[in-house]
Amino acid sequence: MIPLVSVVIPTCKRPELLQRAIESVLRQTVQNIEVIVVINGPDTVTWDVVSPQLVDEPRLKLLQIPEAGASLARNAGVQAATAPWVALLDDDDEWMPEKLEKQLAWAEQSEHPWPIVGCQLLVRTPQGDLVRPKRFRDKDEPVSEYLLTRRGLFHSEGLVQSSMIFTRRSLLLRVPFPHLPKHQDWTWLIRAMQVPGVGLEFVPECLAVWYLEDGRSGVSRTMNWRNSLAWIRENRRLVTKRAFAGFVLVEVAAQAATQKDKRAFVSLLWAALREGSPKPIDALLYLGMWLVPPDLRRQIRTWLSPKPRSSSVGSPG
């Protein structure tokens, strides 16, 4: 029997975290699924941990590819998928048991031929738990402004993260994930939204857990701000001028300030004014990125964020 949903999990040398992700998928209330684990590069440890489970769990599939990065691993999983719908999951995240059931029902009732269905996430950090996105996209709001700009001083309101994405396999084949060191999710969504018939929707419930660990290594902690500036310039035709300015004055500025590159202060401000269309809130945020240390900014966001309600957000298990 053809599965209803294919779940694609790219992974590389994190078998303990991967096992948690797999278990959260196998606990889904939708049982007619396949789980495609894509091992990105040589990784005998993960293979040895997962492969014995194939005997007792026919829904689980294991695919190994040459080392190519998470985006190309996702694409390989989508190509191997057999279901009409695909859900993505990072190997260090996990899902609530009803995630697929609720997203599938939402997608099947969508007015869009190619719906991209997200959900809220429980963002688990060392400072505490947060629920994101704080708001959903307005009907006529450009997706680039939803993702890349802010309306308030202390929170990024919009969010689309790979572990929440649920959409048609045909869309992921038409618009594959880009092979980039950073901003893959944003790039994919902005490009996908250019396709006629695509719509972004959200199930207004917290259906996944996104783990953000300060001590875990990652691209976001090592990437130079110049690469993010180059990214937004390369995608300038796909974003509004407001989105361009907001991204430069907040996201790029935060990286430059963290790296203590004071020479970037004038150049980033000039780039936003010359190539974008900033609003007063962007200027205030820009000053905050340079004047308020990153750790203090994180603490302020945590203090001002509403705590998750235990009735709606709990352990995925």
Backbone torsions as a table, in degrees:
resi	resn	phi	psi	omega
1	MET	NA	133.5	180.0
2	ILE	-70.5	130.6	-179.7
3	PRO	-68.9	156.7	176.0
4	LEU	-78.0	-37.9	-174.2
5	VAL	-135.3	134.5	170.6
6	SER	-104.1	127.9	178.1
7	VAL	-103.1	125.8	-177.4
8	VAL	-111.8	122.4	-179.1
9	ILE	-124.5	102.6	172.2
10	PRO	-76.5	146.2	-177.4
11	THR	-152.8	159.8	176.4
12	CYS	-159.6	104.4	169.9
13	LYS	59.7	39.4	174.3
14	ARG	-137.5	61.9	-171.7
15	PRO	-62.5	-34.7	-178.6
16	GLU	-67.3	-44.2	178.3
17	LEU	-67.3	-41.0	178.6
18	LEU	-58.8	-41.6	-179.2
19	GLN	-61.5	-39.2	176.9
20	ARG	-62.3	-42.6	179.7
21	ALA	-63.8	-45.1	-179.1
22	ILE	-61.1	-45.2	-178.8
23	GLU	-61.4	-36.4	179.0
24	SER	-67.7	-29.9	177.3
25	VAL	-74.5	-43.3	-178.2
26	LEU	-68.5	-16.5	176.3
27	ARG	-87.6	2.7	-177.4
28	GLN	-62.8	145.8	177.6
29	THR	-69.6	-23.5	169.8
30	VAL	-84.4	114.9	-174.9
31	GLN	-97.3	-19.7	-178.2
32	ASN	-83.4	73.1	-175.7
33	ILE	-135.0	165.7	166.2
34	GLU	-126.7	144.9	-177.8
35	VAL	-117.3	112.3	-176.9
36	ILE	-105.0	108.3	177.1
37	VAL	-93.7	120.7	-178.4
38	VAL	-108.0	110.1	178.6
39	ILE	-82.9	120.4	-174.7
40	ASN	-93.0	93.1	177.5
41	GLY	95.9	179.3	179.9
42	PRO	-60.7	126.4	-176.3
43	ASP	-164.3	78.6	-177.1
44	THR	-68.9	-29.1	-179.1
45	VAL	-63.5	-49.8	179.7
46	THR	-63.7	-41.7	178.9
47	TRP	-59.4	-44.0	-178.8
48	ASP	-67.5	-29.5	179.5
49	VAL	-76.8	-41.4	-172.1
50	VAL	-88.2	-38.9	-171.9
51	SER	-58.4	-36.5	177.4
52	PRO	-62.4	-23.2	-179.1
53	GLN	-74.8	-15.7	-178.0
54	LEU	-64.7	-27.5	-177.3
55	VAL	-66.8	-43.9	-175.3
56	ASP	-95.8	-9.6	-177.6
57	GLU	-127.8	90.4	-176.8
58	PRO	-65.5	-17.2	179.2
59	ARG	-76.9	-14.1	-175.8
60	LEU	-92.2	130.6	177.9
61	LYS	-126.8	146.3	-176.5
62	LEU	-124.7	126.2	-178.4
63	LEU	-129.2	132.4	178.0
64	GLN	-119.8	133.0	-179.1
65	ILE	-126.5	161.0	172.3
66	PRO	-60.3	149.9	-176.6
67	GLU	-56.6	121.1	-173.7
68	ALA	-143.3	-3.3	-177.8
69	GLY	98.4	159.9	-174.2
70	ALA	-63.9	-37.9	-177.3
71	SER	-64.1	-47.5	179.8
72	LEU	-69.2	-28.7	174.5
73	ALA	-66.2	-41.8	175.2
74	ARG	-59.3	-45.1	-179.4
75	ASN	-61.5	-39.1	178.5
76	ALA	-64.5	-38.5	177.7
77	GLY	-66.5	-39.6	177.8
78	VAL	-63.5	-41.4	178.8
79	GLN	-63.6	-33.9	179.7
80	ALA	-81.4	-13.6	-176.2
81	ALA	-67.9	151.5	179.5
82	THR	-119.2	-6.9	-178.8
83	ALA	-88.5	156.8	177.3
84	PRO	-72.2	-23.7	179.7
85	TRP	-113.2	145.9	178.8
86	VAL	-128.9	135.7	172.8
87	ALA	-120.0	137.7	-178.1
88	LEU	-103.4	144.8	178.2
89	LEU	-145.3	127.8	173.5
90	ASP	-76.2	150.5	-172.8
91	ASP	-70.1	-14.7	179.4
92	ASP	-104.8	10.9	176.2
93	ASP	-113.6	176.4	176.8
94	GLU	-151.8	166.2	-174.8
95	TRP	-115.8	153.4	166.8
96	MET	-74.5	152.2	-172.9
97	PRO	-59.4	-26.3	-175.3
98	GLU	-100.2	11.8	-175.0
99	LYS	-58.6	-55.3	-175.9
100	LEU	-65.1	-39.0	179.8
101	GLU	-59.6	-45.4	-176.6
102	LYS	-74.3	-37.2	178.3
103	GLN	-70.8	-38.4	178.1
104	LEU	-62.5	-45.3	178.9
105	ALA	-61.7	-40.9	179.6
106	TRP	-64.8	-44.9	-177.6
107	ALA	-65.2	-39.1	-177.7
108	GLU	-69.6	-20.0	178.5
109	GLN	-99.8	3.2	-175.5
110	SER	-69.4	148.5	174.7
111	GLU	-81.3	-9.9	-178.4
112	HIS	-92.5	134.7	175.6
113	PRO	-59.1	-35.8	179.9
114	TRP	-122.9	79.4	179.4
115	PRO	-76.9	142.0	167.5
116	ILE	-109.7	112.4	-173.6
117	VAL	-107.0	121.3	175.3
118	GLY	-105.1	-165.6	177.7
119	CYS	-162.2	177.3	171.6
120	GLN	-83.7	153.9	179.0
121	LEU	-119.0	143.6	165.0
122	LEU	-86.2	109.3	-178.8
123	VAL	-89.5	112.3	-175.8
124	ARG	-100.3	115.2	-178.1
125	THR	-125.2	163.7	176.0
126	PRO	-61.1	-23.2	-179.9
127	GLN	-85.6	-12.6	-178.8
128	GLY	140.7	175.8	-178.5
129	ASP	-92.8	140.2	176.4
130	LEU	-127.8	156.3	173.0
131	VAL	-110.8	124.6	179.4
132	ARG	-136.2	152.3	0.4
133	PRO	-72.6	154.6	-179.5
134	LYS	-72.5	-28.9	176.5
135	ARG	-143.6	163.6	177.3
136	PHE	-103.1	162.5	-176.7
137	ARG	-66.5	133.1	173.7
138	ASP	-67.6	156.4	-171.6
139	LYS	-55.4	-47.4	-175.7
140	ASP	-103.4	14.1	-177.5
141	GLU	-77.7	127.6	175.3
142	PRO	-58.0	136.3	-175.2
143	VAL	-63.4	-30.8	178.9
144	SER	-64.9	-35.4	178.2
145	GLU	-75.0	-34.4	176.4
146	TYR	-61.2	-41.4	-175.7
147	LEU	-81.8	-36.5	-163.4
148	LEU	-110.4	-2.6	180.0
149	THR	-123.0	165.0	178.9
150	ARG	-122.8	152.1	174.3
151	ARG	-106.8	-16.2	-178.6
152	GLY	-124.3	172.4	-174.7
153	LEU	-83.1	-27.6	-167.6
154	PHE	-116.0	-6.5	-176.6
155	HIS	-135.7	144.3	165.7
156	SER	-87.8	118.7	-170.0
157	GLU	-82.3	-43.2	-175.4
158	GLY	-88.1	148.9	179.4
159	LEU	-161.4	133.4	163.7
160	VAL	-134.4	120.6	-176.9
161	GLN	-124.5	149.6	-169.0
162	SER	-57.2	-35.5	-176.4
163	SER	-71.5	-6.5	176.5
164	MET	-101.4	-11.3	-169.8
165	ILE	-74.1	129.0	176.3
166	PHE	-136.0	121.2	-176.9
167	THR	-159.1	179.9	179.0
168	ARG	-74.0	142.3	176.0
169	ARG	-59.8	-36.8	-177.8
170	SER	-61.5	-33.8	177.8
171	LEU	-69.9	-42.3	179.6
172	LEU	-66.9	-27.2	174.4
173	LEU	-74.9	-37.6	179.8
174	ARG	-72.3	-39.7	179.2
175	VAL	-122.5	86.1	179.3
176	PRO	-72.3	163.5	177.5
177	PHE	-68.3	138.2	-178.6
178	PRO	-76.8	148.4	177.9
179	HIS	-86.8	89.5	-177.2
180	LEU	-132.0	153.8	177.1
181	PRO	-74.6	-20.7	-178.4
182	LYS	-157.8	161.7	177.9
183	HIS	66.5	26.7	-179.5
184	GLN	-64.7	-43.5	-177.2
185	ASP	-63.3	-45.9	179.0
186	TRP	-61.9	-45.3	-178.5
187	THR	-60.3	-46.1	-178.6
188	TRP	-61.6	-46.9	-176.4
189	LEU	-65.4	-44.2	-179.2
190	ILE	-62.3	-40.7	178.5
191	ARG	-70.1	-42.4	-178.7
192	ALA	-62.8	-35.3	-178.1
193	MET	-70.5	-9.1	175.1
194	GLN	-79.4	-14.7	-177.2
195	VAL	-80.0	128.3	178.3
196	PRO	-58.8	135.9	179.2
197	GLY	94.1	-4.1	179.2
198	VAL	-91.0	136.8	176.9
199	GLY	-139.9	143.0	178.9
200	LEU	-99.0	124.4	-179.4
201	GLU	-134.4	163.0	-179.6
202	PHE	-134.7	135.7	163.6
203	VAL	-77.6	120.4	-173.1
204	PRO	-79.4	51.5	178.6
205	GLU	-140.8	153.8	178.3
206	CYS	-83.5	110.1	-171.2
207	LEU	-122.0	4.5	-179.5
208	ALA	-151.6	161.7	176.7
209	VAL	-117.7	124.8	178.2
210	TRP	-109.1	115.4	-176.4
211	TYR	-91.7	119.7	175.1
212	LEU	-115.3	102.5	-177.5
213	GLU	-103.4	126.9	-179.9
214	ASP	-60.7	-34.5	-174.8
215	GLY	-87.2	-4.9	-176.6
216	ARG	-83.6	132.0	-179.4
217	SER	-69.2	152.0	179.2
218	GLY	-173.9	165.2	-178.7
219	VAL	-60.6	-38.3	-175.0
220	SER	-61.8	-20.4	-178.1
221	ARG	-95.0	-7.6	-176.3
222	THR	-121.6	-9.0	-173.4
223	MET	-79.7	139.8	179.0
224	ASN	-78.4	143.5	-178.1
225	TRP	-60.1	-26.0	-179.3
226	ARG	-63.2	-31.6	178.9
227	ASN	-67.6	-38.1	177.0
228	SER	-68.5	-36.9	176.5
229	LEU	-64.7	-41.5	177.3
230	ALA	-63.1	-37.5	-179.8
231	TRP	-62.1	-48.6	-177.1
232	ILE	-67.1	-32.3	176.9
233	ARG	-69.1	-38.2	178.3
234	GLU	-65.9	-28.1	-178.4
235	ASN	-105.4	20.1	-173.8
236	ARG	-59.5	-35.4	-178.0
237	ARG	-71.1	-14.4	-178.7
238	LEU	-99.6	-4.4	-177.8
239	VAL	-123.2	156.5	176.4
240	THR	-77.3	164.9	177.3
241	LYS	-63.9	-35.1	177.1
242	ARG	-64.4	-42.6	179.5
243	ALA	-64.3	-40.1	178.0
244	PHE	-58.5	-51.4	-177.6
245	ALA	-64.3	-43.9	-179.4
246	GLY	-61.7	-40.4	179.2
247	PHE	-65.3	-44.2	-178.3
248	VAL	-65.5	-43.6	-173.4
249	LEU	-80.4	-12.6	179.3
250	VAL	-116.9	-65.2	-175.0
251	GLU	-65.6	-52.7	-178.2
252	VAL	-67.9	-41.0	179.8
253	ALA	-63.2	-38.0	178.9
254	ALA	-61.7	-40.3	178.2
255	GLN	-66.7	-44.3	-179.2
256	ALA	-64.3	-40.3	179.2
257	ALA	-66.9	-40.5	178.0
258	THR	-62.4	-37.0	178.7
259	GLN	-82.3	0.4	177.0
260	LYS	56.3	38.8	178.0
261	ASP	-94.7	84.7	-175.1
262	LYS	-64.9	-21.1	179.4
263	ARG	-66.1	-19.4	-177.8
264	ALA	-78.0	-15.9	-172.4
265	PHE	-56.7	-51.9	-177.5
266	VAL	-73.6	-41.6	-175.0
267	SER	-65.8	-38.1	179.0
268	LEU	-70.7	-40.1	177.7
269	LEU	-62.2	-42.1	179.3
270	TRP	-66.3	-40.3	179.1
271	ALA	-62.4	-41.5	-179.9
272	ALA	-66.0	-39.8	-179.0
273	LEU	-73.7	-37.9	-175.1
274	ARG	-80.9	-37.1	-173.5
275	GLU	-107.2	-12.2	-177.9
276	GLY	-126.3	-166.0	179.8
277	SER	-138.4	80.1	-175.9
278	PRO	-73.3	155.9	173.4
279	LYS	-108.3	165.0	-178.9
280	PRO	-53.8	-36.8	179.7
281	ILE	-61.6	-33.4	179.0
282	ASP	-66.0	-38.9	178.6
283	ALA	-66.3	-41.0	177.8
284	LEU	-63.5	-43.5	178.7
285	LEU	-64.4	-36.6	179.6
286	TYR	-61.2	-46.1	177.7
287	LEU	-62.7	-39.5	178.9
288	GLY	-62.6	-36.3	179.4
289	MET	-62.2	-33.8	-178.0
290	TRP	-88.0	-29.2	-173.8
291	LEU	-94.7	-26.2	-176.1
292	VAL	-106.2	123.5	-179.3
293	PRO	-60.6	149.7	-177.4
294	PRO	-55.9	-42.6	-178.9
295	ASP	-62.8	-40.0	179.0
296	LEU	-68.1	-37.3	177.3
297	ARG	-61.4	-42.3	179.1
298	ARG	-64.2	-41.2	179.1
299	GLN	-63.9	-41.2	179.0
300	ILE	-63.0	-43.2	178.8
301	ARG	-61.2	-41.0	-179.6
302	THR	-67.0	-43.9	-179.5
303	TRP	-61.0	-39.2	-174.1
304	LEU	-89.4	-5.3	-178.9
305	SER	-85.3	137.0	175.3
306	PRO	-65.6	140.7	-179.8
307	LYS	-75.8	142.3	178.3
308	PRO	-59.5	141.5	177.0
309	ARG	-80.4	130.8	-176.3
310	SER	-63.1	-25.5	-179.0
311	SER	-71.9	-25.2	-177.0
312	SER	-110.9	-18.1	-177.4
313	VAL	-132.3	121.0	179.5
314	GLY	-148.1	-159.9	178.9
315	SER	-70.7	135.8	178.1
316	PRO	-59.7	-25.8	-179.9
317	GLY	-78.8	NA	NA
